[in-house]
Amino acid sequence: MSIETDTAADIDGDRVEALATEFGEAIAELPVYQRFKETKDAVENHDEAQAAIKEFEQIREEFMLARQTGNASQEDLRKVQQKQEELHDIPVMSDYLEAQNELELRLQELNEIVSEELAVDFGQKAGGCCED
C-alpha cells in the first residue's frame, strides 16, 4: 500500500470516527434520551427503588441458582414475578422502564437507517462474529 493510499484511508477513517462521535452527541441531545437519563437518575437516587431493586436481584439470583440445581419450584418463580411486579409498581421505576423502552425503540429506528446503507443489521452484526 502506498503512502498516499494510507493517508486517504486515515482521512476517511478520521471522518467516519468524527461522524460517529457527532451521531452519538446528537443521540444524547434527543428528548427521548434526555428523559431516559432523567428517569435513570431518579431511580438511582430513590431509596425505595434501590431497596426494591436489591431485594429483587437477590431473590432472582436465588431462583437462578435453584433452577441450575433443579431445585426451583413454581412457588419460587411466582415469588420472583411478584417482586418484579412490586418493583415495577414504584412510580419512578415505571417511569424509567417506559423511558427505557421509548429510547430502545428510537435507537432501533436509527439502527435500521444505518443498516439500510450497509445492507446488514448494524446493531446485531457490529458486535458479533457468529450466529447459528
N, C-alpha and C positions, 0 to 999 in steps of 0.2 A: 504494500500500500504506500502511496506517495505521501509526502508531507502535505501537499495540497488537499488530498482526499481526507487525511486525518484531521486537518484543520476544519474542513467543511463538515465532517461528522461531529466534531466537537461543537461547532457553532449550532448545528441542528440539535444536538443533544442539549446544549445550554438553553436553546429556545424552548424545547419541549419541557425541560425542567422549570423554566420560568413560567410557562403556561400552566403547568401542573400546580405550581405554587399559587398562581393567580386564581386558578379554579378552586383550590382549597380555601383561599381567603374569601372568594365570592360565596362559597357554600356557608362559611362561618358567618357571613352577613345576612343570610336568608332569615326572614322572620321565623320560619319553622325550626331552624337550628337555634336561634336565639331563645325561642320558647322551650325547646328541649333542654338547653343549658340552664335556663332559669329553674325549670322544674326539677332537674337533676340536683342543682344546688339546694333547692328547698328540701328535697328528700334527705340529702346529706346532712342538713342542719336541723332536721326534725327528730327529736329524741324518740318519740313514739314509733316513728317509721323505722329508725335504726334498730330499736329493740326488737320490733316485729321481724325485720329482715334477718337479724342474728338468730332469732328463735326459729324462723322458717328454715334457714340454711342448716341449722343444727338438726332439725327433725328430718329434713330432706337427706342429709348425709347419713343419718342413722338408718333411714329407709333404704338408701342405695347399698349400704354395707349389708343390711339384712337380705336384700334382694340378691346380692352377689353370692351369699352363702346359702341361698334357698330358704331363708327363714322369714321372708316378708309375707305379711298377711294382707288380706283385703282391708282389714281394720287399720293397718299401718298406712296403706295407701290413702284411705279416707282421711286419716289424721293429717297427712301431708297436704292433701287437697283442701281441707278445712283451714289449715294455717295459711295456705296460699290465698284463699278467698278472704280471710281476715286481713292479710297484708294488702291485698288489692282494694279492700273497702276503706282504707285510710285515704282521705281526700288528696293529700299531697302525693301519695303513691299512685292513685288512679290518674291524677293529672299528669304525672311523669310518664306512666305507661302509654297514655293517649298521645302525648307529645313524642315519645319514642316511636310509636307506630307511624305517626304522621311524617316524621323525619325519615324513617326507613322507606316509606312509600315514595317520598321525594327523591331520595338517593337512588332508588330503583329506577325511577323515571330518567334520572341523569345517567345512570349506568346504561340504560337502553339507548340513549342518544350517542354515548361514546362507543358502545358496542356496535351500533349500526355502521359507523365509519370503519370499524376494524374487522367486521364480519365475524366476530367472536363475542361471546358473553364476557366482557371485560371483568366484571365483578366476580364471576365464577372462575375464569381461567387465569387471571393475572397472578393469583397467589399459589396455584397448584399446578402439578405436572401431570397427574394421572387421575383418570376416572374410569370406573368399570362400565 
